[in-house]
């Protein structure tokens, strides 16, 4: 009899550490950066009206059926988010951070997906793509928002990867994973149908026009495997949309996603509506707009099947973004092929660097350092110009210095390009990627932590005022001091919005159009400017609860000052309500 012993724990740990490479450490750093942007302080910002609608549907599902819940049901906007959040809230509570954890986790997984494309794209290309996705402002924002967009982006990208890997190696496992991902996407968001349409057109173009990403066609899928894949897709879609058949209304919600996506093609709003996605793309996804276009143009030269397929993805998504200008999710979708294309371009530029002699590559680093210095001087002078314009509009000296630095950089690159074109391109790409990475990271941090509830940010359509949760906390504190329990008060509200209902969910609130004159409540909520006929003596204070969309008529100097210092001539407007508290409670 042959006996085998388990390896010692220290042997396993030693072998695991020995298998670590610099690539693994770099991916770990990228994921750590993505986690900091996506997971920290998830509950710091109040839920927006759209997020509050999702949260109310989850919270109401677990409440006992009452006349109030039956008359005013809150339907989820994303069936998949409803199902996953309903499970998570039973384990972690119904806090804002717990509700936003599912989209944040999906966004973090999306950052790691280029790892699966290493065999077909290359190690450098996949790593650069992961880094660019980690610092993407649009992906960071969707990852921190309670909604189905983050799941839709994850499902769309993973479905594309499954198709690509199946076309490359023909393994059946990718078919089944793709089927499950298809079911997830169908229950997530209307944005997934954009990914589905783009993927179908890419597959059609790749087969009919080429270039082909596989040297040989994969074997036809047997009927039994097709049936299995369909069963997996259907079971996943139905299970996620209906919470395991506990919420059959989710089937209707899943079909509504398709209707909402089709309705996006008929959106009208004039020239400003069509320019909105372009302005958002230039403002928040500078990598996708600048480097993405350059890399897509490069992909059309030579025989590069992988780059050509990604260029299909980029162009089709760009066209769809213009056809559906109200769907901001297309900007995040466009960032994915852009990141992969930029990764391929960087890999192509540097793939033969280490094989060159030292005398052939020495020029790259001095030129790159000079361009970095000129870039820093340019950014500093643009910032000084934006600050100075507040006090003296006629002084453009710093702006002139910035333009001189830009001109010097262009002339320097043009001169060295004639001498050594490869070193020049490498030296130009490094500073450009450095500055775009700094800009993207700062924009991602701003959308995640500083401006998530500020409609002066073009990305933010509407928001809930941070004063609303503070008002509810004070209301509960008054109830604890006067009634002995934070929920032992009677409250009437003529302000009825999803956010107000969410933050008052623990209190016995009666909603109505007008305050009954004969009724006496401990506290009353009315819109600012209303004069309710209250039967008792009340004292009131105003609180902000909603921040409406903001018009953005900024001049170029105002835009620069906003980008550099978050200073805007536009005030932060909000809609306010009055909290009336019975006078005897305040005295006590």
N, C-alpha and C positions, 0 to 999 in steps of 0.2 A: 504494500500500500504506500502510495506517495503522499507525503504530507507537505503542505505549503503554508508558510507563515505570512501573516500580514506584514507589509513593510512598516518599519518604525515611523512614528509621527515625525521625528526630526528628519528622516530620509525623505518623506513626502514633501515637507516644507522646503527642504534644500533643493529637491528637484524642481519644485514649483518656482522657487526664486531663480534657479539657474535658467529656466525657460524664459524668464522675462527679458525683453529686449528694449532698446531705446524707443522703438515704435510703440510698444505697449505703454511705456511711460508717457509718451507724447499723447496717446489717446486718453490716458488717464487724466492728464492735465486739461485736455480739451473738454472732457466730460465734467471735470470739476468746475471749470469756468462756466459751462452750460448750467450746471446745477446751482451755482451761486446766483446766476441771473434769473433762473426759473423758479427756484424753490424757496429762496429766502424771503421772509416777510410776506407770505402769500395772503395773509388776512389783514394787512395794514390798510388797504384801500377798501372803501365801502363798495358793496355790490352795485353795479350799474343797473338801470331798469331792466335791461335784457337779462343780465345775470340773475336778478331777483326773481324774474319769471321762472327761470329754471329751478332756482332754489326753492321757491314756493311749491312747485309741483312735487319735488322730492319730499319736502317737509309734510305737505298735505297728505301724501300717500300713506304715511304712517300714523296719521291722526284718526281718532274715532269719527265715524260718519255723523255729521250734524247737519242741521238745516243750512247753516252758513256755508259749510264746505260743499254741500250738494247744489246750492244755488249759485255759488261762485267758484267753480272748479278752475284750477290753474293747470293748463296743458303744457307739457314740456316742449321746448323747441328742438331738442335733440333726444330721440328715444334712447340712444346708446348711452349718452351722458346720464340720463334719468336712471337707467338700470344700474350702471356702475356706481353712481353717486349714492343711490338708495342703499346699496350694499355697504359702501364705505362709511356712510353716516351712522350706521348701526354699530360700527366698531370704533369710530373715532369722533362721534358727535357731529352736530350739524353746524359747525363753525365755518366761517368763510374760508379759512385755510384748508379744512378738510374737503370742502366742496370743490375747491380749485386744484386739489392735488391730482386728480385724474388727468385733466388737460396738461398739467405741468409734467407729469410722468410721461405722457405720450410725447410731449415735446423733447424731453430728455432722450427717450429711445430713438426718436427721429435723428438726433445728432449722431448717434452711433451707427445708423444704417449704412453709410458709405463703406463701412468695414466689410459688408457683404459683397461689395463690388470690387474689392481688391484683386481677385483673380482676373477680372476683365478690364479694369481701368488701370491698375497699378497701385503700388503702395503709397507713393507720394501724392498722386491725384486724390485718392480716397482720404488721406489725412488732411490735405488742404481743404477738401470739400467739407469734412466734419468740422474743421475749425471755423469756416465761413458760416456754416449753419448754426454753430454754437453762438456766434455773436450777431446773428441776424436780428434786427429790431422787430420785424414783423413776426417772425417765429417766436421770439421771446414774448411779445405782447399776446399772441394767441395762446401760448402755453400758460399764461397767467390769467386767462379769462375763462370763466365758467361758460362753456359752450362746446359745440361739436366740431368747431373748425380744426382744433389741434388733432383730434382723432381722425378727421377726414384727411388732413395732410399726411399723417402717419400711414393711414391705409392706402392712400393714393401712391405714395412713394414706395411703400413695401410691395404693392401690387406690381408696379413697374419693375422693381428689382426681381421679383419672382418670375415675371415674364422673361426678363433678360437672361437670368441664370438658366431658366428652362430652355431657352433658345440656344444657349451656349453649350450646356452639357447634357440636356435632355433628361435630367433626373426627375422622377415622378414626385418626389417630396415637395418640390417647388410648386407643382400643380395643386397639391392639397393645402399648402400654406397660403397660396394665392386665393383659393376658394374661401378659406376662413377669413382672410383679409377683405375679400369682396363683401362677405356678409357684414363685417364690421363697418365698412364704408357706407353701405346702403342704409344703415341705421344711424349714421353720425350727423351729416350736415349736407345741405345742397352743394357745398363746395366739392364733395366727392364726385358728383356727376361731371364736373369739369375735368377732374383727373381721369375719370372713366372715358370720357369722349376723347381727350388728348391721347390716352394710351391706345385706344382703338385706332385712331388716325395714324399714330406712330407705327403700330404693327402693320397697318395696311401699306403705308409708304415704304416701310422697310422690306416688305415682301415684294411689292410691285416695282418700286423704283431703285431700291438699294441705297447705299451699299449694305450688304448682308453682314450681320454681326456674328454669324456662325458659318464655319466653313462647309458644314453639311447640315441638311435639314434634319431635325429630330424625328424620331419615329412617330407615326400617327398614334394618337391617344386611343387605347382600347375603349370600347363602349362601357365596360364595367368601371373603369377608372373615371370616365366622364360622369357616370351616374353617381359614383362616390363623391366626386368633387361637387356636383350639384347639390347633393344631400348636405354636405358640409356647409356650403354657402347658404342654403336655405335655412338650415338649423341655426347657424350663427346669426343670421339676420333676424329670424323670428324670435330667437331666445333673447337677443340683446334689445330688440324693440319692444318686447312684451314683458320684460323682467321674468323670464321663464314661465310665460303664460299667466302670470299673476296680474298683468295689466294689458288686457287685450286691446285697449284703446291705442296702444302704441303702434299697432298695425296701421291705423289711420294716420298716425303721426309720421310713419315711415313713407307712406305714399305722398304726404304733404311736402316732404323734402323735394321730391321730383317736381311737383307743381310749382314750388317756390323757385326752383332752379330755372325752369322754363319761363317763369314770369320775369326773370332777370333780363331776358333778351328784349322785352318790350319797354324797358325803363327809358324815360325821356326826362330831360331837364336842361336842354340847351347846351351851348358850348362849354359852360363851366362844369357840367356833369361829365362830359367826355374828357375834359382836361384833368379832372380830379384824380383818376388813377395814375396818370402820368406825373402829376405833381407829387403824389404820395410816393411813387417809385423813386423819383429823384431826391426826395427829402429823406426817406428812410432806408432805401435799398440802393445806395449809390454803387455798390458792387455789381448788382444785377443790371443796372442801367449802363454803366461805363464798361467795366471789365466783361460783363456778360455779352454785350454787343460785339466787343472786340474778339472774344473767344468764339462766339458763334460764327463770325466772319472767317476766322482762322480755320474753323472746322470744315469749311467748304473747300479748302485747298488740299490737294493731295488725296491719297487713299487712306482715310481715317474712319473706319466704320463706326467705332464707338463715339467719336466726336460728332459724326454726322447725325447719329440717332439722337444725341443730346441736343444738337442744333434744331432738329425737328421739334423736340420737346419745348425748347425755348421759344421758337417762333410761333408755334401753335398756341402756347399759353399766352404769349403777348397779344396775338390776334383775339383770343377769347377774352382777355382783360379789357380790350377796347369794345368788344361786343356787349359785355356786361359791366358797364362802368360802375355800377353800384355795389358790386361784389368785391370788397377789398381783400378777400382771401386769395384772389388771383395773384396779388403781389407776393404773398408768402409762397405760393405755388411756383411762381417764376423764379424765386430765389434758389430753388433746388437745382434745376438744370444749369442755372448760372454758376452755382458753386461747383458743380461737377465739371463744367466746361473750363472754369478758371483753374481747377485742379489739374486737368489734363494739359492745359496750356503751360502752366508752371512746370509740370513734369517734363514736357517736351523741351522747354528752354534749358532745363538744368540736367537732363538725363545724361549728357555726355561731358559734363563739366569735369568730373574727376578723372576722365581719361585724357584730358588735355595737358600739355606741358605747362609748367609754372609760368614761363614767359608768355604763354598764350592767354593766361587768365588773370595776370596781375592787375590789369586795368580795371577790372570789374569792381573791386572793393573801394579804391579811391573815388571812382565816379559815383558809386552808390552813396558813400559817405558825404560827398559834396552835394548830391541831390537831397539827401536827408537834411543837411544843414540849411540849404535854400528853402526846403519845404517848411522847416520850423520857423525860419525868419518870415516867410510868407504868411503863415497862419498867425504869428504874433502880430504882424502889422495889420492884417485884416481885423483881428480883434481890437487893436488899438483904434483903428478907423471907426469901427462900430461904436466904441465907447465915446470917442471924441465927437461923433455926429450929434450926440445928445446936447452938446453945448455950443458947437460951432459947425454949422452945416457947410460953410465955405472952405473949410480946411480939409483938403484931400491929400495931404502930404504922405500919410501912412499908406493910403491906397496906392499912391504912385510908387512907393517903395516896394509894396507887394507885387505890383505889376512888373517892376524892374527885375525882381527876383525870379518871377515866372519866365520872363524873357531870357534872362541869363541861363536858366535851366534848359530852355528849348534850344538855345544856341549851342550850349555845351554838348547836349545830346546829339545835335546835328553834326557837329564837328567830329566827335568821337565815333559816330556811326560809320563814317567813311573809313576809319582806321580799323575798327574791329566791331562788326555788326552784332555778333553773338554776345560779346561782353557788354556791349551797349544795351542790348535788350534786357539782359539779365540785371544789369545795374539799374535800369529804369523800372523794371518790374518790382524789385525789392522795396524801394521807397514808396512806390505807389501802393503796394499791398500793405505796407506798414501804416501809412496814413489812412487808408480806407478802413483798415482794421481798427485803428484808434477811433475813427469817426463812428463806425458801426457799433463798437462796444459802448461808446458814450451814449449813442442814441438808444441802444437797447436798455441800458441802465436807466435812462431818462423815462422811457415808456414803461419800464417795470416798476420804478420806485418813486420818481419825482413827478411825472406828468400823466400818470394813468387815469387820474380823475380831473384833468384840466382840458376842457374843450378848446382852449387856445392852441393846443397841439392838433395839427391837422388830422392826425390819425384817430383822435378821440371824437366820436360823434356827439355823445351825451354822457353824462355821469351823474352819480349821486353825491350830494354834498357831504363832506366829512362831518358836518355838524349834526347830521341826522342820528348816527349811532351815539354821539355824545349826548344828544338830547334824551335819547331813550335811557342811557345810563343814569343821567340825572333824575329822570322820571322814576326809575326803579329805586334810586337812593331815597327820594322823598317818600315813596311808598313804604320802604323798609323802616324809616324813622317814625312815620306817623301811623302806619297800619300794622307793622310788625312783620310784613312779608313784601318782597318786591313786586308781587303780582296781585296784591290785595287791594287794588284800586278799581274804580269804575271809570271808563274812558269812552268818550264819544269823539268820532273824527269825521269831519266833512272832507278831509284830504284822503283820497283813495288812489294810491299808486302801488305798483308792485314793490317798490323799495320800502314805502311806508308800511305796507302789510308785512313785509319780511322782518323788519326790525321791531315791529310791535307784535310779532307772532306769539310771544309768551304771555301777552296781557289779554284780559277780557275786553276787547274793543268792540264797540257798536259803530258801524259805518252808516252814513246817511247823507242826503243832500243838504239838509238844514238841521240845526239843533232844535229839538223839541222844546218849546218855551216852558212847559210844565215840568220837564224832567230836570233833575239835579244830579250832575256827575262830579266826581272828584276832579277830573281833568277833561279839557275839551281842546281839540285841534281844529283850527280853521285856517283858510288861506289868508295871507297878509292882505289887509285892507277890508276884510269882512267885518261886519258889526253884528255879531250874534246877540239875540235877546236872551241873556242869561238871567236865571231867576235868583241866583245868589251873588255874593260879592266875589269877584275873581281878580287875580292879577296875572298879567300876561307878559311873555317875552317872545321875540321873533327868533326863528332858527331857519337856516338854509337846509333844503332837502333835495333840490334838483338843480343841476347845471345844464342849461339847454345848449343846443348847437351854436357855435360861434362863427360869425362871418370873418374871413381872413383877408381884408384889404390892406395888407402890409406892403410898405415900400421896400426896396432892396436893402436899405440901411436898417429898417426895422427888423427885417428878416435876419440879417446878420447878427443884430444885437440879441434877437431871440435865440438863435442857434448857439451863440457863444455864452450868453449870460442869463438866458431865460427871462429877459426883461422885455415887456411888450407894452405899447401905448394903450392897448385894449385892457380894460379892467376885467377881472374874473367875475362874470355875472352869475347870479343864481336866483332861483325861485324860492320864496320864503313862506313859512307858515307861522302861526301864532299858537304857542302852548299856553292855554289858560288853566291856572291852578286855583282851586278854591282857597280863599284868603285864610281860612282857619287852618288849613294844612300848612301853608307857608309860615304862619305865626308859630305853629307848634314845632 
